[in-house]
Amino acid sequence: MDTSRFNFLNNLRPDRFFLMAGPCVIEDETSPLFIAEALKEMTQKLGIPFVFKGSYRKANRSRLDSFTGIGDEKALKVLHKIRDEFEVPVVTDIHAANEAEMAAPYVDILQIPAFLCRQTDLLVAAAKTGKTVNIKKGQFLSGESMQFAVEKVRQSGNDKVMLTERGNSFGYQDLVVDFRNIPVMQQFGVPVILDATHSLQQPNQSTGVTGGQPERIALIAKAGIAAGVDGLFMETHPDPAQAKSDGANMLPLHEMKALLQKLVRIKEALA
């Protein structure tokens, strides 16, 4: 497969950001394709490089009865189909070192969840696949401390690494974004992404289901663009209330286009 079209980071314009977006998890074999098609059409019209995001499995859930996926191989095949059919790069999470080699053939970017960003074996395994590695900053870490995660990937022979800001723990059930982390992490010579949806999570609820503040997604995204992020990460769904994971902090798919148009105007004004 020709991967040259996925090298968008080398040609990113100063008046554009890239978008990493999709559902939290692959829920079935059809709805992710619908979401991917809609996002591809929006971003293509606006000139925004697009990466489809979908977790093939959700390993970090509060309750045992929470939805985790449709099966690893089946979900990875859905991601691969999106990659080929819509000609867009695809990113998915991995949770253990052995998953890196399993997931790598199906996707372009391996994502390290925030809770696992210090796991050396996981970072090294992801690096050794040769895929781009997106490391989400732990809710318990400063921007400065992420230099060591970057070094683990680079010292394993892979220079294709990105960092994602997703907020810091603020008490037991809230997060807050410190936008100073964006320029701090950019100093490591890597693209920095702002996760505008997980930054609004309200974790550790007594029900065992994570809450959120989706009405603030536009605010966080606009602030991130103003702060100079290279890319935005947003989870989206046609009907977040029916989403099987993280619906409480997703952007409804029908609201994405208007938000992207505003974000493009902000970025152009700053260029």
C-alpha positions in Angstrom: 0.0 0.0 0.0 1.2 3.5 -0.9 1.8 5.3 2.4 3.1 8.6 0.9 -0.4 10.2 1.3 -0.1 9.7 5.1 3.0 11.9 5.4 0.9 15.0 6.0 2.9 16.1 9.0 5.8 16.9 6.7 3.7 19.3 4.7 1.4 20.8 7.3 0.7 24.4 6.5 1.0 27.2 9.1 -2.6 28.1 8.6 -4.0 24.6 9.1 -4.2 22.0 11.9 -4.9 18.3 11.4 -7.9 16.5 12.9 -7.8 13.2 14.6 -11.5 12.2 15.1 -13.9 9.3 15.2 -15.9 7.2 17.7 -14.5 6.1 21.0 -14.6 2.5 20.1 -15.6 0.4 17.1 -19.1 -0.5 18.1 -20.1 -2.5 14.9 -19.1 -3.0 11.3 -21.1 -0.2 9.7 -21.4 3.0 11.8 -17.6 3.7 11.8 -17.7 3.8 8.0 -20.6 6.3 8.1 -18.7 8.5 10.5 -15.4 8.2 8.5 -17.2 9.2 5.3 -18.8 12.2 6.9 -15.6 13.4 8.5 -13.6 12.9 5.3 -16.1 15.0 3.3 -16.0 17.8 5.9 -12.2 17.9 6.3 -11.6 17.6 2.6 -13.7 20.7 1.8 -11.9 22.7 4.5 -8.4 21.5 3.6 -7.8 19.9 7.0 -5.6 16.8 7.1 -7.7 14.0 8.7 -6.9 10.9 10.7 -9.7 8.5 11.6 -9.7 7.4 15.2 -11.3 4.3 16.6 -10.3 2.0 19.5 -10.5 -1.7 18.4 -11.0 -2.5 22.1 -11.5 -0.5 25.3 -9.3 -2.0 28.1 -9.8 0.8 30.6 -13.3 0.6 31.9 -14.6 1.2 35.4 -17.1 -1.6 35.5 -16.8 -5.3 34.4 -20.1 -5.0 32.5 -19.0 -2.0 30.4 -18.8 -2.5 26.6 -15.2 -3.3 25.4 -15.6 -4.1 21.7 -16.8 -6.4 19.0 -13.7 -8.6 19.0 -10.1 -7.5 18.2 -9.7 -9.0 14.7 -13.2 -7.9 13.6 -12.6 -4.3 14.8 -9.1 -4.1 13.3 -10.5 -5.2 10.0 -13.1 -2.4 10.2 -10.2 0.1 10.7 -8.3 -1.3 7.8 -11.3 -1.1 5.6 -11.7 2.6 6.5 -8.0 3.1 5.8 -8.3 1.7 2.3 -11.8 2.8 1.3 -11.4 6.4 2.3 -7.6 6.7 1.9 -7.0 8.2 5.3 -4.6 7.3 8.0 -6.0 5.5 11.0 -5.1 5.5 14.7 -6.0 3.0 17.4 -5.0 2.5 21.1 -2.9 -0.4 22.3 -2.8 -1.4 25.9 0.0 -4.0 26.2 3.3 -4.7 24.4 2.0 -7.8 22.6 -0.8 -5.7 21.0 1.6 -3.5 19.1 2.6 -6.1 16.6 -0.9 -7.4 16.3 -2.5 -3.9 15.5 0.3 -2.4 13.4 -0.6 -4.1 10.1 -4.1 -2.5 10.2 -3.3 1.1 11.2 -0.9 3.9 10.6 -0.6 5.3 14.1 -0.4 3.5 17.4 -1.8 5.4 20.4 -0.6 5.0 23.9 -3.4 5.7 26.4 -2.7 8.4 29.1 -2.7 6.0 32.0 0.0 3.9 30.2 2.3 6.6 29.0 5.1 5.6 31.3 5.0 1.9 30.4 8.4 1.3 28.9 7.7 -2.1 27.3 4.6 -0.7 25.7 6.4 2.4 24.3 9.3 0.3 23.0 7.1 -2.3 21.4 5.1 0.5 19.6 8.3 2.1 18.5 9.7 -1.1 17.0 6.7 -1.5 14.7 7.9 1.6 12.7 4.5 3.1 13.0 3.9 6.7 14.2 3.4 6.6 18.0 1.0 9.1 19.6 1.5 9.3 23.3 -1.3 10.8 25.4 0.0 12.7 28.4 -0.9 11.2 31.7 -3.5 13.0 33.8 -0.9 12.9 36.6 2.1 14.3 34.6 3.4 17.7 33.6 4.3 18.6 30.0 8.0 18.7 30.9 7.9 15.1 32.1 6.7 13.8 28.7 10.2 14.3 27.3 11.2 10.9 28.7 8.3 9.1 26.9 9.5 10.8 23.7 13.1 9.7 24.4 12.0 6.1 24.9 10.4 5.9 21.4 13.4 7.7 19.8 16.0 5.6 21.5 14.1 2.6 20.3 14.8 3.7 16.7 11.7 5.5 15.8 11.5 9.3 15.3 7.8 9.3 14.4 6.3 10.4 17.6 3.5 12.8 18.7 2.2 13.9 22.1 -1.4 14.6 23.1 -2.5 16.9 25.9 -5.7 15.7 27.5 -5.9 17.5 30.8 -4.7 16.9 34.3 -6.6 15.5 37.3 -8.3 18.3 39.3 -9.6 16.6 42.4 -11.2 13.1 42.2 -13.8 13.7 39.5 -12.6 16.5 37.2 -9.9 17.5 34.8 -8.4 20.9 33.9 -6.3 21.8 30.8 -3.0 23.7 31.4 -2.4 25.2 28.0 1.2 26.0 28.9 1.8 22.3 28.3 1.4 22.8 24.6 4.5 25.0 23.9 6.4 23.1 26.5 5.9 19.7 24.7 6.4 21.3 21.3 10.0 22.1 22.4 10.7 18.4 22.2 10.4 18.7 18.4 7.2 16.7 18.1 3.7 17.6 16.9 1.4 18.3 19.8 -2.3 17.5 19.7 -5.1 18.7 22.1 -7.7 16.2 23.0 -10.8 18.5 23.3 -13.2 15.7 24.4 -11.4 13.6 27.0 -10.1 16.9 28.6 -13.8 17.4 29.6 -14.3 14.0 31.2 -15.6 13.8 34.7 -14.1 10.4 35.8 -14.6 8.2 38.9 -18.4 8.8 39.2 -20.1 6.7 41.8 -22.2 5.0 39.1 -19.0 3.7 37.4 -19.9 5.6 34.2 -17.6 8.5 33.3 -19.4 11.9 33.0 -18.4 14.9 30.9 -19.1 18.4 29.7 -19.6 18.2 25.9 -21.1 21.7 25.8 -17.5 23.0 26.5 -15.8 21.1 23.6 -15.9 24.1 21.3 -14.4 26.3 24.0 -11.5 23.9 24.6 -10.9 23.4 20.9 -10.8 27.1 20.1 -8.5 27.8 23.0 -6.2 25.0 21.8 -6.0 26.5 18.3 -5.3 29.9 19.8 -2.5 28.3 21.9 -0.9 26.9 18.8 -1.6 23.2 18.8 -0.6 21.2 15.7 -3.7 19.0 15.7 -7.0 18.4 17.5 -8.4 15.1 18.8 -12.1 14.9 19.1 -14.4 11.9 19.6 -17.7 12.1 17.8 -20.8 10.0 17.3 -24.1 10.4 15.4 -26.0 10.0 18.7 -23.6 10.3 21.7 -26.5 9.3 24.1 -26.5 5.9 22.4 -22.7 5.5 22.2 -21.3 2.4 24.0 -18.3 4.2 25.4 -17.6 7.8 26.5 -20.8 9.2 25.1 -20.9 11.8 27.9 -18.0 13.8 26.4 -18.5 13.3 22.7 -19.3 15.9 20.1 -22.4 15.1 18.1 -21.4 14.4 14.5 -23.8 17.0 13.1 -22.1 19.8 15.1 -18.6 19.0 13.8 -18.7 20.9 10.5 -19.7 24.3 12.0 -17.0 23.9 14.7 -14.3 23.1 12.2 -15.2 26.1 10.1 -14.8 28.3 13.2 -11.5 26.7 14.1 -10.1 27.1 10.6 -10.9 30.9 10.7 -9.1 31.1 14.1 -6.1 29.3 12.7 -6.0 31.5 9.6 -6.1 34.6 11.7 -3.1 33.5 13.7 -1.0 32.4 10.7 
